[in-house]
Amino acid sequence: MGYQAHFRVWRGDAEGGDLGDFTVEVNEGEVVLDIVHRIQATQAPDLAVRWNCKAGKCGSCSAEINGRPSLMCMTRMSTFDRDETITVTPMRTFPVIKDLVCDVSYNYVKAREVPAFSPPEGLEPGDYRMQQVDVERSQEFRKCIECFLCQNTCHVIRDHDDNKQSFSGPRFLMRVAELEMHPLDSYEERGGDRADEARGDHGLGLCNITKCCTEVCPEHIHITDNALIPLKERVADRRYDPILRLFRRGRD
């Protein structure tokens, strides 16, 4: 049985804006994105919202619902009290283009800064052979749908815009960790060092492992425990373990 819900949806652009009030019908089984679409169809035809699959796999409909970074298509209306006011705002970390649509180009800039997978010399793509046990650690990270909710909630860039230049954020530090763990990645053999680049080029040291990125991940990836902390440990070993430092010095 349907009911009337009270929504507050942010309306505006890069110059500013405010929350608009809407009373809208809610039916059984609906999600927040359904209601935003109904507002768009019946009350605010110029409301801008980004979405695609409505199945929690494209990462397009990221927003903040009652202050929590979430996917609108995966946030069920049944999780709220019927008399509760539901506030939907754009992701706070990124510049607003219009209404609920943000400019997330920062993330694509950072993606291009991560050196690509480097297969062993002479090995063709169809010849890759790996044991499942060798890829289990990094396979989890491939579930990322690039909704950028982890980037949005990371206070290093959320609260300090000037850090964006030197900090890639959890999504792309996770990408570095994934490649660093890959059994066939030969980047180091070609003179690179993903762990050291994570520390220098991607700002790994700015991450203080609060786990806020893990808490908002819709794919339930253990970003902090399985990617960021092991990467930090690798960096610490390489830079501060006296035995490893002697070994590296002798090798150089």
C-alpha positions in Angstrom: 0.0 0.0 0.0 1.3 3.4 -1.0 1.9 6.4 1.2 3.0 10.0 0.9 6.7 10.8 1.8 8.4 14.1 2.3 11.6 14.5 0.3 14.1 17.4 0.3 16.2 17.4 -2.9 19.1 19.7 -3.6 18.5 22.0 -6.5 21.2 24.3 -7.9 24.4 24.4 -9.8 28.1 25.5 -9.4 26.9 29.0 -8.4 24.8 27.7 -5.5 21.4 26.4 -4.7 19.1 25.1 -1.9 17.0 22.2 -0.9 13.6 21.9 -2.6 10.6 20.3 -0.7 8.5 17.6 -2.3 5.7 15.4 -1.2 5.6 12.4 -3.3 3.9 9.0 -3.5 5.9 5.9 -2.5 4.9 2.3 -3.4 6.0 -1.0 -2.0 9.4 -2.2 -3.1 10.7 1.1 -4.4 14.1 2.6 -4.0 15.2 6.2 -3.6 16.0 6.5 -7.3 12.3 5.5 -8.1 11.1 8.4 -6.0 13.6 10.9 -7.6 12.3 9.8 -11.0 8.8 10.3 -9.9 9.6 13.8 -8.7 11.3 14.4 -12.0 8.2 13.1 -13.9 5.5 14.9 -11.9 6.9 18.0 -10.2 10.4 19.0 -11.3 11.0 18.0 -15.0 14.3 19.9 -15.0 15.7 18.0 -12.1 19.1 16.6 -13.1 20.1 13.2 -11.9 22.7 10.7 -13.3 21.8 7.0 -13.5 22.0 4.1 -15.9 21.5 0.5 -14.8 19.3 0.8 -11.7 20.9 -2.5 -10.6 23.8 -1.3 -8.4 26.4 -2.1 -11.1 27.1 1.0 -13.1 27.9 3.4 -10.1 26.1 6.3 -11.8 23.5 7.3 -9.2 25.8 8.1 -6.3 24.5 10.7 -4.0 24.2 11.5 -0.3 21.0 10.3 1.4 20.4 11.8 4.8 24.1 12.6 4.8 25.3 9.1 4.0 27.1 8.5 0.6 25.0 5.9 -1.1 23.7 4.6 -4.4 20.1 5.8 -4.9 19.2 2.6 -6.7 20.3 0.4 -3.8 18.7 2.4 -1.0 15.3 0.9 -0.3 12.5 3.2 0.9 11.5 0.5 3.4 14.6 1.3 5.4 13.1 4.7 6.4 10.2 5.5 8.7 7.2 6.6 6.7 7.1 10.0 8.5 10.8 10.6 8.1 12.0 13.4 5.9 14.5 12.1 3.3 17.2 14.5 2.1 19.0 13.8 -1.1 22.1 15.9 -2.0 24.9 15.6 -4.5 28.3 14.1 -3.4 30.0 16.8 -1.4 33.6 16.1 -2.5 33.1 17.0 -6.1 31.9 20.2 -7.9 28.2 20.3 -8.7 27.2 20.6 -12.3 23.5 20.7 -11.7 21.2 19.4 -9.0 22.4 15.8 -8.1 25.0 15.6 -10.9 28.6 16.2 -10.0 31.8 16.7 -12.0 33.8 13.5 -11.1 36.6 14.2 -13.7 39.1 14.3 -10.8 38.8 10.5 -10.6 39.6 10.0 -14.3 42.6 12.2 -14.0 43.9 10.1 -11.1 43.1 6.9 -13.0 45.4 7.9 -15.8 48.2 8.5 -13.3 48.3 4.8 -12.3 50.7 2.9 -14.6 48.9 0.1 -16.4 49.4 -3.6 -15.9 52.8 -4.7 -17.3 52.8 -8.4 -18.4 56.1 -10.2 -18.6 58.2 -9.6 -21.7 57.0 -11.6 -24.7 53.9 -13.0 -23.0 50.8 -12.5 -25.2 47.4 -11.8 -23.6 46.0 -15.2 -24.5 49.0 -16.9 -22.8 48.4 -15.6 -19.3 48.4 -18.5 -16.8 47.8 -18.0 -13.1 46.7 -20.2 -10.2 43.6 -19.1 -8.3 45.5 -19.0 -5.1 47.8 -16.4 -6.6 45.0 -14.0 -7.6 42.6 -14.4 -4.6 43.9 -11.4 -2.7 43.5 -8.9 -5.6 40.4 -10.5 -7.2 38.2 -8.8 -4.7 39.2 -5.3 -5.9 38.0 -6.1 -9.4 34.4 -5.9 -8.1 34.7 -2.1 -8.0 32.0 -0.3 -10.0 33.6 3.1 -9.7 30.7 4.8 -8.0 33.3 7.0 -6.3 31.5 6.8 -3.0 34.8 5.9 -1.3 36.4 8.9 -2.9 33.5 11.1 -1.8 33.6 10.0 1.8 37.4 10.1 2.2 37.9 13.1 4.5 41.5 13.6 3.1 39.9 15.2 0.0 36.4 15.8 1.3 37.5 18.3 3.9 40.7 19.4 2.3 40.3 20.3 -1.4 44.0 21.3 -1.7 44.9 17.6 -1.1 43.4 16.5 -4.5 46.6 17.4 -6.3 48.7 15.0 -4.3 46.3 12.3 -3.1 44.7 9.8 -5.4 42.1 8.5 -2.9 41.1 5.0 -1.8 39.8 3.8 -5.2 43.1 4.4 -7.0 45.3 3.4 -4.2 43.3 0.2 -4.3 44.1 -0.1 -8.0 47.8 0.3 -7.2 47.6 -2.4 -4.6 45.7 -4.7 -7.0 48.5 -4.3 -9.6 51.2 -4.6 -7.0 49.7 -8.0 -5.9 49.2 -9.2 -9.4 51.3 -12.4 -10.0 52.1 -11.5 -13.6 52.7 -7.8 -13.3 56.4 -7.1 -14.2 56.3 -3.3 -13.7 59.2 -3.6 -11.1 61.3 -5.6 -13.5 61.0 -2.7 -16.0 62.3 -0.3 -13.4 59.1 0.8 -11.7 58.1 0.5 -8.1 54.3 0.6 -7.4 54.7 0.7 -3.6 57.1 3.6 -3.7 54.9 5.4 -6.2 51.9 4.9 -4.0 53.8 6.7 -1.3 55.2 9.5 -3.5 52.9 10.0 -6.5 49.6 8.9 -5.0 49.9 10.2 -1.4 49.5 7.0 0.5 50.9 8.6 3.6 47.9 10.9 3.8 45.5 8.0 4.4 45.0 7.4 8.1 42.9 4.2 7.7 39.7 5.4 9.3 37.8 2.8 7.1 35.2 5.3 6.1 35.8 4.2 2.4 35.1 0.6 3.3 31.9 1.5 5.2 30.2 3.1 2.1 31.4 0.6 -0.6 28.2 -0.9 -2.2 30.3 -4.0 -3.3 31.5 -4.6 0.3 35.1 -4.5 -0.7 37.5 -4.4 2.3 39.4 -1.5 0.9 41.2 -0.5 4.0 42.1 -4.0 5.5 42.9 -5.8 2.2 44.3 -3.0 0.0 45.5 0.1 1.9 47.0 -1.4 5.0 49.0 -4.1 3.1 50.2 -1.4 0.8 51.3 0.7 3.7 53.0 -2.3 5.3 54.9 -2.9 2.0 56.0 0.7 1.9 57.1 0.6 5.5 59.1 -2.6 4.9 60.9 -1.2 1.9 61.8 2.1 3.5 62.4 1.3 7.1 63.2 -2.4 7.5 67.1 -2.3 8.0 67.6 -5.8 6.4 65.6 -5.0 3.3 67.4 -1.6 3.0 70.8 -3.3 3.1 69.6 -5.9 0.5 68.3 -3.2 -1.8 71.5 -1.1 -1.4 73.6 -4.1 -2.3 71.4 -4.9 -5.3 71.7 -1.3 -6.5 
